[in-house]
Structure formats: structure tokens, C-alpha cells
Amino acid sequence: MRRSSVRTARNVWVAGFTLAAVLQGVFGRRFARGTTWGRNAGWQREITVWNVGTLVTAAGLAGLGPEADRAQVRGFAVLSTLFGLNHLAAAVRAPRSGSNWFGAGLNAVGIAVGVAALAAPRPGARAPDRR
């Protein structure tokens, strides 16, 4: 199986941030019904704003190459770990909270793709000397 590149991992998170912005900004009431937290329009707007700001930042860094992608992936992995744990804790407390399971699952996908990309050898890097 081919490991994902840091660009691919970064793009997975960009897709996730886009999805989160749409879910919270456009379908916030519906998404909230499936959480243990319920609807809070103010916080859901804040989440949308945060995701849009992250997307703008990612777009601004997109042309800076693989090291910028790698730095973003490291940061996004930390965020997904924390967001995913938050969703997982809520889902465990209320097993029928489908939106919390969905959030935990998507963050886990981001972490898996990101860790795999960060573990892959950097393009152009020399293989370790195994004498």
C-alpha cells in the first residue's frame, strides 16, 4: 500500500475543515441534534469561523512546499487528537449521539492519514546507512 504524502494528508484535513464549517454553519441545528451538547448557535458560529480561518491559513501556505505541508500536518494531528478525544468522550457518555461518533471517526481518519504521511521518508531524503 502506498503511503500518503504530507500534501495528501494536508488536503484530507482541508476537506475535513470544509465539512465541519458547512455542518456547523449551514446544518448546525441538525448536526447538534445528534450530539450530547445540543444546539448553541453562538458556539457553532465560532466553530464555523475557526474552520474558515484555518482554511484561509492553509490556502496561504499551500504554495510553500512540503515543509510547510509537514508543519501543517503536525499541527492538524494535534488538533484532531484533541477534537477527536472530545467527541469520543461525549459519544461514550451518550452512545446514541451519532454526530459525536461521526466527529470522533473523522478525526481518527485525519490522525491515521497524517501519522502515516509524517512517518514516510521525505522525498529526496537519503536512505539510512545500514552497514
C-alpha positions as CSV (number, residue, x, y, z in Angstrom):
1,M,0.0,0.0,0.0
2,R,1.3,3.4,-0.9
3,R,1.7,5.8,2.0
4,S,0.1,9.2,1.7
5,S,2.2,12.3,1.1
6,V,2.1,15.2,3.5
7,R,0.2,17.2,0.8
8,T,-2.4,14.4,0.6
9,A,-2.7,14.4,4.4
10,R,-3.0,18.2,4.5
11,N,-5.7,18.0,1.8
12,V,-7.6,15.4,3.9
13,W,-7.7,17.9,6.8
14,V,-8.7,20.8,4.4
15,A,-11.7,18.6,3.3
16,G,-12.5,18.0,7.0
17,F,-12.3,21.6,7.9
18,T,-14.6,22.4,5.0
19,L,-17.1,19.8,6.0
20,A,-17.0,21.0,9.6
21,A,-17.6,24.6,8.5
22,V,-20.6,23.6,6.4
23,L,-22.0,21.2,9.0
24,Q,-21.8,23.9,11.8
25,G,-22.6,26.9,9.6
26,V,-25.3,25.6,7.4
27,F,-26.7,22.5,9.1
28,G,-25.8,23.4,12.7
29,R,-29.3,22.7,14.1
30,R,-29.5,19.3,12.5
31,F,-25.9,18.3,13.5
32,A,-26.5,19.5,17.1
33,R,-29.5,17.1,17.4
34,G,-27.0,14.2,17.1
35,T,-24.7,15.4,19.8
36,T,-24.7,15.2,23.6
37,W,-24.1,19.0,23.6
38,G,-27.2,20.2,21.8
39,R,-27.6,23.4,19.9
40,N,-25.6,26.5,20.8
41,A,-25.8,28.9,17.8
42,G,-23.1,31.2,19.2
43,W,-20.5,28.4,19.7
44,Q,-21.4,26.8,16.4
45,R,-20.8,30.1,14.6
46,E,-17.4,30.3,16.4
47,I,-16.6,26.8,15.2
48,T,-17.5,27.8,11.7
49,V,-15.4,30.9,11.9
50,W,-12.4,28.9,13.3
51,N,-12.7,26.4,10.4
52,V,-12.9,29.2,7.8
53,G,-9.9,30.9,9.3
54,T,-8.0,27.6,9.2
55,L,-8.9,27.1,5.6
56,V,-7.6,30.6,4.7
57,T,-4.4,29.9,6.5
58,A,-4.0,26.5,4.8
59,A,-4.6,28.2,1.4
60,G,-2.0,30.9,2.1
61,L,0.6,28.2,3.0
62,A,-0.3,25.9,0.1
63,G,2.4,27.1,-2.3
64,L,5.3,27.0,0.2
65,G,6.1,23.4,-0.4
66,P,6.4,20.1,1.5
67,E,8.0,21.5,4.7
68,A,5.0,23.9,5.1
69,D,2.7,21.0,4.5
70,R,4.6,18.9,7.0
71,A,4.3,21.6,9.6
72,Q,0.5,22.0,9.0
73,V,0.0,18.2,9.3
74,R,1.8,18.1,12.6
75,G,-0.4,20.9,14.0
76,F,-3.6,19.4,12.4
77,A,-2.7,16.0,14.0
78,V,-2.6,17.6,17.4
79,L,-5.9,19.4,16.8
80,S,-7.6,16.2,15.6
81,T,-6.3,14.3,18.6
82,L,-7.9,16.8,20.9
83,F,-11.1,17.3,19.0
84,G,-11.4,13.5,18.4
85,L,-11.0,12.8,22.2
86,N,-13.6,15.4,23.0
87,H,-16.1,13.8,20.6
88,L,-15.2,10.3,21.7
89,A,-15.7,11.3,25.4
90,A,-19.1,12.7,24.5
91,A,-20.0,9.6,22.4
92,V,-19.1,7.2,25.2
93,R,-21.3,9.1,27.6
94,A,-24.2,9.0,25.2
95,P,-23.7,6.1,22.8
96,R,-26.7,7.2,20.6
97,S,-25.0,10.6,19.8
98,G,-24.3,9.9,16.2
99,S,-22.8,13.3,15.5
100,N,-20.2,12.7,18.2
101,W,-19.3,9.3,16.8
102,F,-19.1,10.9,13.4
103,G,-16.7,13.6,14.7
104,A,-14.6,11.1,16.6
105,G,-14.3,8.9,13.5
106,L,-13.4,11.6,11.1
107,N,-10.8,13.0,13.4
108,A,-9.4,9.4,13.7
109,V,-9.1,9.2,9.9
110,G,-7.2,12.5,9.8
111,I,-4.8,11.3,12.5
112,A,-4.2,8.0,10.7
113,V,-3.5,9.6,7.3
114,G,-1.4,12.3,9.0
115,V,0.7,10.0,11.1
116,A,1.3,7.7,8.0
117,A,2.4,10.7,6.0
118,L,4.7,12.0,8.7
119,A,6.3,8.6,9.1
120,A,7.0,8.2,5.4
121,P,10.5,9.1,4.2
122,R,10.8,12.6,2.9
123,P,11.1,12.9,-0.8
124,G,14.7,13.2,-1.8
125,A,16.0,12.1,1.6
126,R,18.7,9.5,1.6
127,A,18.0,6.1,2.9
128,P,19.8,5.4,6.3
129,D,23.1,3.6,6.0
130,R,22.6,0.0,7.2
131,R,26.2,-1.2,7.4
